[in-house]
Each structure stands twice: as structure tokens, then as C-alpha cells.
Amino acid sequence: MISSSSFAQSPLSDLPPELRDIGVDELLGDKLPMDVEFVNEIGDTVTLGDFFTSGKPVIITPIYFECPMLCNLIINGLTDGLKELTWQPGNEFEIVTFSIDPTETHELAADKKASYIRLLGKPEAADGWHFLATDQENIDRMTAALGFRFKWSDEAQEFLHGSAIMFISPDGTITRYLYGIEYPSLNLRNALYDAAEGKIGSVVERAMLYCYSYDPDSRSYVANAVNIMKLGGLLTLTGLSIFLGLLWFRKKPSATIND
């Protein structure tokens, strides 16, 4: 395993030989193949496209279910962030968690899903969080389309891979990568909002999201001072206009009736 995303997009010459096949190549703007096949938690064959029929953005998490550490940290971090979101899987977005190990079964997927739905504490989210298994051919197609590079280590007896989750627009376009093992709700909400092209969230939430922008250096969302000032100015102008309007209305002379 690789415990951080420090190898994402790093020059290969900077990496140890054993890590040069591992990392994430950001393929922003690329579309995913909707015909990639999986087996879902109940043993039915599904395609990636089946999770894009509702017009919602999708979070994709490539892991494997019997991963000894890193995958659990990734999904735990995602679950912690989801707990703080007002948006919910199945309502405003979908989550696709698929195994990169072709030997893993849909029974394992079902067990892992049950564990994380319990941890999330929102049973209704089960309809929007999908745990999937598949064969090597489909794993290769899916991970290549995501730019997710990994390999099996005979020495460690585990898959070596980075920690990243991907955000996909309703038409299947990759819009954002987030890295690490912690995914604060603010970052999740902003990335989902970007993936949905501004089509989700209340007016208040949209105003809050306007105050943040994605910083590629820190790979997270940070406060956008210019937008904060613009929004602050707009709110000040709106408040002043309302105040002056009320003041004018109160001082307006009442009409009199002459006998």
C-alpha cells in the first residue's frame, strides 16, 4: 500500500523503482466507459452506466475489500465526511466503490457495504452507495480510464496503490480528484457541486460554495478572498437597499382626504 497521495503526478525519476507503476494520472475532462461491467452486492451484473441514469454526480472509490489498512482508512475518511453532509447518497449523488482485486466476490462487497452503512448511521443511504466486484478485464478498463495505477506486491502480499477518490459529472466526465485519507465535508460538498455543474444545493449552500475554489497545489478547497469580498459587498448593498427602502416607506407622507 501507499499511505499518501504524494506520488500522484510526481516525475517517475523521483520515485523508487518499485513505486513507479503506482499513482494517479489526473484525466480531468475525460469520459468514463459506461459499458464497464460489475457484479453488485446481490450478485446481479450491472454496468457503470446504470449509476448515471438519475442525472446525479457520482463519487468513485477504487479500493479492495480485504485491504489490510489503506482502503479502510480511505473509506473511513469518506464516511466521516459524509456524516457531516446535509446531502445524502441516493438523493443528491451516488457513490460507486469497486474492488481492484478480481478474486473478490459480491458476497465480500455486500459485507463491506453493510459495515459502512452501519458506520455512516444512515440506512437510507444504502440505495445510493454501491459496492461492486468485477473481473480483471473490467478492472483494467476502469482503472485506466480513471488514471489509477496500482500493482500487486508478492513480497507484501497486497496491492500497492495510492489514496484518491474521483468525482464524476452526470454525463460521465471526470471533474475532480481528492487525495489522502481524510475528506472534510466542505471538500466533498464543493467537489460534488462542481461535478453537478452547480445544479445541487440550496441557495444558501450555493452562496457558501461560491466563497471557495479548488487549489491544485494543496489539492483541496480553500477560501476565495475575491469571491468572499464580492459576496460580502452584494450582501451589504442588499441590506442597505432594504434599510433605505424601509426608511423611505416610513417617512412617506400619508395621503389626506379633504372634505
C-alpha positions in Angstrom: 0.0 0.0 0.0 0.9 3.7 -0.3 -0.1 5.7 2.7 -0.4 9.0 0.9 -1.0 10.6 -2.4 2.5 12.2 -2.6 3.2 10.1 -5.7 0.3 11.5 -7.7 1.6 13.1 -10.9 5.2 13.0 -9.5 8.1 12.7 -12.0 8.9 9.0 -12.3 12.6 9.7 -11.9 11.9 11.0 -8.4 10.3 7.7 -7.3 11.9 4.4 -6.1 11.7 1.8 -8.9 9.1 -0.3 -7.0 6.7 2.7 -6.9 7.0 3.9 -10.5 3.9 1.9 -11.6 1.8 3.3 -8.8 0.0 6.6 -8.6 -2.8 8.7 -10.1 -2.7 10.4 -13.5 -5.4 13.1 -13.4 -7.5 12.7 -16.5 -9.8 15.7 -15.9 -12.3 16.2 -18.7 -12.1 12.5 -19.9 -15.3 10.5 -20.1 -15.6 7.1 -18.4 -16.6 4.0 -20.4 -20.2 3.4 -19.4 -20.2 -0.2 -20.6 -17.7 -1.5 -17.9 -19.4 -4.4 -16.2 -19.5 -5.2 -12.5 -21.4 -7.5 -10.1 -23.3 -5.7 -7.4 -23.9 -6.7 -3.8 -26.7 -9.1 -4.6 -24.9 -10.8 -7.5 -26.5 -9.0 -10.4 -24.5 -7.9 -13.4 -24.6 -4.1 -13.8 -22.7 -1.6 -16.0 -21.1 1.7 -14.9 -23.8 3.5 -16.9 -26.5 2.1 -14.6 -25.3 4.6 -11.9 -25.6 7.6 -14.2 -29.2 7.3 -15.2 -30.5 9.7 -12.5 -28.7 12.8 -13.6 -26.6 13.0 -10.4 -22.9 13.3 -9.8 -21.0 10.2 -8.8 -18.1 9.6 -6.4 -15.9 6.7 -7.4 -13.6 5.0 -4.9 -11.2 2.3 -6.2 -10.2 0.0 -3.3 -10.2 -3.7 -2.4 -12.3 -5.2 0.3 -9.7 -7.3 2.1 -7.1 -4.5 2.0 -5.2 -4.6 5.4 -5.1 -0.9 6.1 -5.2 1.9 3.5 -8.5 1.1 1.8 -10.2 1.1 5.2 -8.7 4.5 6.1 -9.9 5.9 2.8 -13.5 4.7 3.2 -13.5 5.6 6.9 -12.4 9.1 6.0 -15.1 9.3 3.3 -17.7 8.1 5.7 -16.7 10.7 8.3 -17.0 13.4 5.7 -20.4 12.1 4.6 -21.7 12.2 8.2 -21.4 16.0 8.2 -23.0 16.5 4.8 -26.6 17.5 4.5 -26.6 15.9 1.1 -27.1 12.1 1.0 -26.1 9.2 -1.3 -29.1 8.3 -3.4 -30.6 11.8 -3.1 -28.1 14.4 -4.4 -25.3 12.0 -5.6 -24.3 8.3 -5.9 -21.1 6.5 -4.7 -19.5 3.6 -6.6 -16.9 1.7 -4.6 -15.4 -1.1 -6.6 -12.7 -3.7 -5.9 -9.4 -3.7 -7.8 -8.9 -7.4 -6.8 -10.5 -9.8 -9.4 -10.6 -12.6 -6.8 -13.1 -10.7 -4.5 -16.7 -11.6 -4.7 -20.0 -9.9 -4.5 -20.5 -11.5 -1.0 -17.5 -9.6 0.2 -18.9 -6.5 -1.4 -22.2 -7.0 0.5 -20.4 -7.4 3.8 -18.3 -4.3 3.3 -21.3 -2.3 2.3 -23.3 -3.4 5.4 -20.4 -2.4 7.6 -20.1 1.1 6.2 -23.8 1.8 6.0 -23.8 1.0 9.8 -20.8 3.2 10.4 -22.5 6.0 8.4 -25.6 5.7 10.5 -27.9 6.4 7.6 -29.7 3.2 6.5 -31.5 5.1 3.7 -28.1 5.8 2.1 -27.8 2.1 1.1 -29.7 2.9 -2.1 -27.1 5.3 -3.2 -23.8 3.7 -2.1 -22.9 0.7 -4.3 -20.1 -1.8 -3.6 -19.1 -3.8 -6.7 -16.8 -6.6 -7.8 -15.6 -7.5 -11.3 -13.0 -9.3 -13.3 -9.5 -8.3 -14.4 -10.5 -7.0 -17.8 -13.1 -4.6 -16.4 -10.8 -3.6 -13.6 -8.1 -2.7 -16.1 -10.5 -0.7 -18.2 -12.0 1.2 -15.3 -8.7 2.0 -13.5 -7.1 3.1 -16.8 -10.0 5.4 -17.5 -9.6 6.9 -14.0 -5.8 7.2 -14.3 -5.5 5.0 -11.2 -2.2 2.9 -11.3 -1.6 0.1 -8.9 0.1 -3.3 -8.7 0.3 -6.5 -6.7 3.3 -7.0 -4.4 4.4 -10.6 -4.0 6.7 -9.5 -1.1 4.0 -7.6 0.8 1.2 -9.9 -0.3 -1.1 -6.9 -1.0 -1.9 -4.4 -3.7 0.2 -1.2 -3.7 -1.9 1.8 -4.6 -2.5 5.4 -3.7 -5.3 7.1 -1.9 -7.7 9.0 -4.1 -11.4 9.4 -4.8 -12.8 10.7 -8.0 -15.8 12.9 -8.8 -17.7 12.4 -12.0 -20.4 14.6 -13.6 -23.8 13.2 -14.6 -22.6 12.7 -18.2 -19.6 10.6 -17.0 -16.9 13.3 -17.2 -14.1 13.3 -14.6 -14.2 16.6 -12.8 -12.1 16.3 -9.7 -9.7 14.2 -7.7 -9.3 14.4 -3.9 -6.4 12.7 -2.2 -5.5 11.4 1.3 -7.4 9.6 3.9 -9.5 12.5 5.2 -12.3 14.1 3.2 -13.8 17.0 5.1 -17.4 17.7 4.3 -16.5 21.1 2.8 -14.2 19.4 0.2 -16.8 16.8 -0.6 -19.6 19.3 -0.9 -17.5 21.6 -3.2 -16.3 18.7 -5.4 -19.9 17.4 -5.7 -21.2 20.8 -6.5 -18.5 21.2 -9.2 -19.3 17.8 -10.6 -23.0 18.6 -10.7 -22.2 21.9 -12.5 -23.9 23.9 -9.8 -27.2 22.0 -10.0 -27.4 20.8 -6.4 -27.6 22.5 -3.1 -29.9 25.2 -1.6 -29.4 28.9 -2.3 -27.6 29.4 1.0 -25.3 26.4 0.2 -24.6 27.7 -3.3 -23.6 31.1 -1.8 -21.3 29.4 0.7 -19.7 27.3 -2.1 -19.1 30.4 -4.1 -16.7 31.5 -1.4 -14.3 28.6 -2.1 -12.2 27.5 -5.0 -10.1 24.4 -5.7 -6.4 24.8 -5.1 -4.4 22.4 -7.2 -1.2 22.8 -5.0 -2.9 21.7 -1.8 -5.5 19.5 -3.7 -8.3 20.9 -1.5 -10.8 23.7 -1.5 -9.7 27.0 0.0 -11.3 30.3 0.8 -11.5 32.6 -2.3 -10.9 36.1 -0.9 -12.2 37.8 -4.1 -15.5 35.9 -4.1 -15.9 36.5 -0.4 -15.5 40.2 -0.9 -17.9 40.2 -3.8 -20.5 38.3 -1.9 -19.9 40.5 1.2 -20.4 43.6 -1.0 -23.5 42.2 -2.5 -25.0 41.4 0.9 -24.1 44.8 2.2 -25.7 46.5 -0.8 -28.8 44.4 -0.5 -29.1 45.2 3.2 -28.6 48.9 2.6 -31.2 48.9 -0.1 -33.7 47.2 2.2 -32.9 49.7 5.0 -33.3 52.7 2.8 -36.5 51.4 1.3 -38.0 50.8 4.8 -36.8 54.3 5.9 -38.4 55.9 2.8 -41.6 54.0 3.3 -41.9 55.1 7.0 -41.3 58.7 6.2 -43.6 58.9 3.2 -46.4 61.4 3.9 -49.8 59.9 4.4 -52.5 61.0 1.9 -55.2 63.2 3.4 -58.9 63.3 2.4 -60.3 66.8 2.0 -64.0 67.3 2.8 
